[in-house]
Amino acid sequence: MSSKGVLPSKIANKQKRQELVLKQKRAQEKSKREERFRRRKEEDKNPRLRIERRARNIPATIERKRIWDKFESEDEDGLGLSVDVERIKRQKNDQQVEDKNAIEGQDIEDELRDDDAVDDDSMIDSGTDTDEDEAGKGKTRQKDPTATERATSPTRSTASTNLSLMPDALAAKFPTLFTQEPRTPKILITTSINSNLHYEAELLTTLFPNAVYIRRSAHRYAHKYSVREIATYASNRHYTAVVVLMEDQKRPTGLDIVHLPEGPMKLPGHGNPTNHYPELILNNFRTPLGLLTAHLWKSMFPPIPEFQGRQVVTLHNQRDYIFVRRHRYVFRDKKASEKVLQGADGKEIKGAESLRVGLQELGPRFTLKLRRIDKKIQRASDQEWEWKGRTDKVRTKFQL
């Protein structure tokens, strides 16, 4: 009897059982290795087989299973909807082009019909052809794709956020973020009352340009200023944002970001940094809520970076988690042992054959998750909010 047909659990002897398991594993690995070598030989003879196999081997990740909502009305701000704003705008532009072409084609058909009105036979023929075309279109008509199928696209290594997109409803609700001219940021950083996170707060002043840290520690009999009062104080002194570092058991737990003068309020190293204005990279913010978050972060950095510092701050959104990293980059020549750079399509990047980029992490590194978008600035109680997290239990639906 073959060892493949024997169940190890049926063998009482432990040593024999272990030997049988190892023998079965070796047999499986041998068969896989032989299959892999056979496939490699066939693909070397016919490279098209390798291309087809790689096209089929697409991992079923959560990003590929992402569910999108239907965007019914343009009057809605869409903060609670998971929709791709860039794709919706592209579809609207395509629809406008199709409507324009259809109108022009209809005008041409009307002119041709007027010219051929005398010839009855041609009219009959054209009518027959039209009926046949309509019948053919009716046979080949397929079911309209769903919102998820329309918005799903191949996975990309980086998806830069298009900050030129400005939904009208969001621009009307948050005019200082979407319609105001870019201004140089001036940020006030503070902590919760009687906090011990002074080192972490000082570290944030190196991340945000033109940032000042003011301690919020107060005497037991002194007045304890609220976030609303601090925001009023900062707005009168031409600050553009207030960042409150929250703590729990002497550990940082979150950042409260207040965009001045009226909100909204967002509750979300190995090297030495310099004082140069960094470049800002915002990745994968696609929904209306994501665009609002991206514009809020954009307002906290200067619009014109200082490239001589070679510093870049990256905010990468993946599965509604925002990963914040800061690096210093340097360009160098390619070594003989290094491979050629390839793009997302697997082809070599032209112009970068002999170029490489080295990265040095500067810190701090942290991960954020959007918790709430408040209306205006925090109140003492009964705070109203524009959007609140943890309301959707579907794992494949993302809000940013």
C-alpha positions in Angstrom: 0.0 0.0 0.0 1.3 3.4 -0.9 2.3 5.8 1.8 0.2 8.5 0.2 -3.0 6.5 0.9 -2.2 6.0 4.5 -3.5 8.5 7.1 -0.9 9.3 9.8 -3.6 9.6 12.4 -4.4 5.8 12.0 -0.8 4.8 13.0 -0.4 4.2 16.7 3.4 4.3 16.7 4.5 7.9 17.1 7.9 7.4 15.4 6.3 5.6 12.4 3.7 8.4 12.2 6.4 11.1 12.0 8.4 9.2 9.4 5.2 8.8 7.3 4.5 12.6 7.5 8.0 13.5 6.5 7.8 11.0 3.6 4.6 12.5 2.3 6.0 16.1 2.6 9.0 15.1 0.6 6.9 13.5 -2.1 4.7 16.6 -2.3 7.7 18.9 -2.6 9.3 16.7 -5.2 6.2 16.8 -7.4 5.9 20.6 -7.1 9.6 21.0 -8.0 9.2 18.8 -11.0 6.1 20.7 -12.1 7.9 24.0 -11.7 10.9 22.9 -13.7 8.7 21.5 -16.5 6.7 24.7 -16.6 10.0 26.7 -16.8 11.2 24.7 -19.8 7.9 25.2 -21.6 7.9 28.9 -20.9 11.5 29.3 -22.1 10.4 27.8 -25.4 7.2 29.9 -25.6 7.4 33.2 -23.6 3.7 33.9 -24.2 2.9 31.1 -21.7 4.7 33.0 -19.0 2.9 36.2 -19.8 -0.5 34.5 -19.7 0.3 32.7 -16.4 1.4 36.0 -14.7 -1.7 37.7 -16.0 -3.8 34.9 -14.3 -1.9 34.9 -11.0 -3.5 37.9 -9.5 -3.8 37.7 -5.7 -7.2 38.2 -4.2 -6.4 41.0 -1.7 -8.8 43.1 0.2 -8.0 46.1 -2.0 -9.2 44.1 -5.1 -12.4 43.1 -3.2 -13.1 46.7 -2.3 -16.8 47.6 -2.4 -17.9 51.0 -3.8 -21.1 52.9 -3.2 -23.3 54.4 -5.8 -23.1 58.2 -6.0 -26.7 59.3 -6.7 -26.7 63.1 -6.3 -24.1 65.8 -6.8 -25.6 67.9 -4.0 -24.4 65.4 -1.3 -20.9 66.0 0.1 -20.4 62.2 0.1 -18.4 62.1 3.4 -20.2 58.8 4.4 -19.9 57.3 0.9 -17.1 55.1 -0.5 -16.9 56.5 -4.0 -13.9 57.2 -6.3 -14.2 60.9 -7.1 -11.6 60.9 -9.9 -13.3 58.0 -11.7 -16.7 59.7 -11.4 -15.4 62.9 -12.9 -13.7 60.9 -15.7 -17.0 59.1 -16.4 -18.9 62.5 -16.5 -16.4 63.9 -19.0 -16.7 60.8 -21.2 -20.5 61.0 -21.0 -20.4 64.7 -22.1 -18.1 63.8 -25.0 -20.4 61.0 -26.1 -23.5 63.3 -25.8 -21.7 65.9 -27.9 -20.7 63.4 -30.6 -24.3 62.0 -30.6 -25.8 65.5 -31.2 -23.3 66.1 -34.0 -24.0 62.8 -35.5 -27.8 63.4 -35.3 -27.4 66.7 -37.1 -25.4 65.0 -39.9 -28.1 62.3 -40.2 -30.8 64.9 -40.4 -28.9 66.7 -43.2 -28.4 63.4 -45.1 -32.1 62.5 -44.6 -33.2 65.8 -46.1 -30.8 65.3 -49.1 -32.1 61.8 -49.8 -35.8 62.5 -49.2 -36.5 62.3 -53.0 -35.1 58.8 -53.4 -37.7 56.5 -51.8 -35.6 53.3 -52.4 -32.7 54.7 -50.5 -35.0 55.6 -47.7 -36.3 52.0 -47.5 -32.8 50.6 -47.6 -31.6 52.9 -44.9 -34.6 52.0 -42.8 -33.9 48.3 -43.2 -30.3 48.8 -42.3 -31.3 50.8 -39.3 -33.7 48.1 -38.1 -31.0 45.4 -38.6 -28.5 47.5 -36.6 -31.0 48.0 -33.8 -31.7 44.3 -33.7 -28.0 43.5 -33.6 -27.4 46.0 -30.8 -30.3 44.4 -28.9 -28.7 41.0 -29.2 -25.2 42.1 -28.1 -26.3 44.3 -25.3 -24.9 43.1 -22.0 -25.7 43.8 -18.4 -24.4 47.1 -17.0 -21.5 46.7 -14.6 -21.9 47.5 -10.9 -20.3 50.4 -9.1 -17.6 48.1 -7.7 -16.8 46.6 -11.1 -16.6 50.1 -12.7 -14.3 51.5 -10.0 -12.0 48.4 -9.5 -8.7 48.9 -11.3 -5.4 46.9 -11.3 -3.4 47.3 -8.2 -0.8 50.0 -8.4 2.3 50.4 -6.3 1.6 54.1 -5.7 -1.6 56.0 -6.3 -1.0 59.7 -6.0 -3.9 61.8 -4.8 -5.3 64.3 -7.3 -5.7 67.4 -5.2 -7.2 69.4 -8.2 -10.5 67.5 -7.6 -12.9 69.8 -5.7 -16.5 68.4 -5.2 -18.9 71.4 -5.1 -20.6 70.2 -1.9 -17.3 69.8 0.0 -16.0 73.2 -1.3 -19.2 74.9 -0.1 -19.0 73.2 3.3 -15.3 73.7 3.9 -14.4 76.8 1.9 -11.1 77.5 3.7 -9.8 74.1 2.7 -10.9 73.9 -0.9 -11.3 77.5 -2.2 -8.8 79.6 -0.3 -5.5 80.5 -1.8 -2.6 78.5 -0.3 -0.9 80.3 2.5 2.3 79.6 4.6 1.3 77.4 7.5 1.8 78.5 11.1 1.0 75.7 13.5 0.5 75.7 17.3 1.2 72.3 18.9 0.1 71.5 22.4 -0.9 68.5 24.5 -3.7 67.4 26.7 -3.9 69.0 30.2 -1.1 68.1 32.5 0.6 65.9 29.9 4.0 64.4 30.1 4.6 64.0 26.4 6.9 67.0 26.0 9.6 65.2 24.0 7.0 63.8 21.6 5.5 67.2 21.1 8.9 68.8 20.5 9.4 66.0 17.9 6.3 67.1 16.1 7.7 70.6 15.7 10.5 69.2 13.5 7.9 67.4 11.3 5.6 70.4 10.7 7.3 73.5 9.4 6.8 76.8 11.3 5.4 74.9 14.3 5.6 76.1 17.9 5.1 74.0 21.0 3.4 75.5 24.0 2.9 73.4 27.1 -0.6 73.0 28.4 0.4 72.0 32.0 -1.5 74.1 34.4 -1.5 74.7 38.2 -4.3 73.0 40.1 -5.9 76.4 40.8 -5.1 78.0 37.4 -7.7 78.2 34.6 -7.6 75.2 32.3 -8.1 76.4 28.8 -10.3 74.3 26.5 -9.5 73.5 22.9 -12.1 76.1 21.8 -10.3 78.8 23.7 -6.9 77.8 22.5 -8.2 77.9 18.9 -9.6 81.4 19.4 -6.2 82.5 20.9 -4.3 80.9 17.9 -6.7 82.3 15.3 -6.2 85.9 16.6 -2.5 85.5 16.3 -2.7 84.3 12.7 -2.1 80.6 13.3 -3.4 78.3 10.6 -3.9 75.1 12.6 -3.8 73.7 16.2 -2.4 70.2 16.8 -3.3 68.6 20.2 -1.3 65.5 21.1 -3.5 63.2 23.1 -2.1 60.6 25.6 -3.2 57.7 27.7 -1.1 56.3 30.4 1.8 58.4 29.3 1.7 57.1 25.8 0.6 59.1 22.7 -2.8 57.8 21.4 -3.9 60.4 18.8 -3.7 63.8 17.2 -6.5 66.3 17.2 -6.0 68.7 14.3 -8.1 71.9 14.2 -8.1 73.9 11.0 -8.4 77.6 11.7 -10.3 79.8 11.8 -13.5 77.7 11.9 -12.6 74.1 11.5 -13.1 71.4 10.7 -11.5 69.4 13.5 -9.7 66.1 12.5 -9.1 63.5 15.2 -6.8 61.1 13.8 14.3 58.1 12.9 17.6 57.3 12.1 18.8 60.7 10.8 18.8 64.3 11.9 16.3 66.5 10.1 17.1 70.1 8.9 14.9 73.2 8.9 14.2 73.0 5.2 10.5 72.9 4.0 9.9 69.3 3.0 8.1 68.0 0.0 4.7 66.4 0.6 3.4 63.1 -1.0 -0.2 62.2 -0.5 -1.0 58.7 -1.7 -4.3 56.8 -2.3 -6.9 59.4 -1.0 -9.7 58.7 -3.5 -13.1 59.3 -1.8 -14.7 62.7 -0.8 -13.6 62.1 2.8 -10.2 61.1 1.6 -9.9 64.4 -0.4 -11.0 66.4 2.6 -8.3 64.6 4.7 -5.7 65.2 2.1 -6.5 68.9 1.8 -6.3 69.2 5.6 -2.8 67.8 5.6 -1.8 69.8 2.6 -2.8 73.0 4.5 -0.2 72.2 7.2 2.8 72.2 4.9 4.2 75.1 2.9 3.0 75.2 -0.8 6.6 75.6 -2.1 9.1 73.1 -0.7 12.9 73.8 -0.4 14.4 71.1 -2.6 17.9 71.7 -1.4 17.0 70.0 1.8 16.0 66.8 0.0 13.4 66.0 2.6 10.0 64.4 1.9 7.0 63.6 4.1 4.8 60.8 2.9 1.2 60.2 4.0 0.2 56.9 2.5 -3.4 55.7 2.9 -4.0 51.9 2.9 -7.2 50.3 4.2 -8.1 53.6 6.0 -4.9 53.7 7.9 -2.6 56.7 7.3 1.1 55.8 7.5 3.3 58.9 8.1 7.0 58.7 7.2 9.7 61.3 6.7 12.9 60.6 4.6 15.9 62.3 3.1 16.8 61.2 -0.4 20.0 61.3 -2.4 20.6 60.5 -6.0 23.6 58.2 -6.9 24.9 56.1 -9.7 23.8 52.6 -10.3 26.0 49.8 -9.2 26.9 46.9 -11.5 25.2 44.4 -9.2 21.9 46.3 -9.1 18.9 45.6 -11.3 17.4 48.0 -13.8 14.4 50.0 -12.5 11.0 48.8 -13.7 7.7 50.6 -13.6 4.3 49.2 -12.5 3.8 47.6 -15.9 7.0 45.6 -15.6 8.9 47.6 -18.2 12.2 49.5 -17.8 11.9 53.2 -16.9 13.5 55.2 -19.7 16.0 57.8 -18.6 16.7 56.1 -15.2 19.0 53.3 -16.4 22.1 54.6 -14.6 20.3 56.3 -11.7 19.4 55.2 -8.2 17.9 56.9 -5.1 19.0 56.3 -1.6 16.7 56.9 1.4 17.5 57.8 5.0 14.6 57.7 7.4 14.4 60.8 9.6 11.3 60.1 11.8 9.1 60.3 13.5 7.1 57.4 12.1 3.5 56.8 13.2 0.2 55.5 11.9 -3.1 57.3 12.1 -6.7 56.3 11.7 -9.4 58.9 11.1 -11.8 58.9 14.0 -14.2 61.8 13.5 -14.8 65.1 11.6 -16.4 67.7 13.9 -18.4 70.7 12.9 -16.4 73.8 13.5 -14.4 73.6 16.8 -14.8 71.4 19.8 -17.4 72.4 22.3 -17.7 71.5 26.0 -20.5 69.0 25.4 -23.0 67.8 22.7 -20.4 68.1 19.9 -21.9 67.9 16.4 -19.9 65.9 13.8 -19.9 65.7 10.1 -18.6 62.2 9.9 -17.9 59.5 12.5 -15.9 56.3 12.1 -16.7 52.7 13.0 -20.2 53.0 11.6 -19.7 50.4 8.8 -19.0 46.8 9.6 -18.1 45.7 6.0 -14.4 44.8 5.8 -14.1 45.4 2.1 -15.5 49.0 2.3 -13.0 51.8 2.9 -13.9 55.4 3.7 -10.7 57.1 2.5 
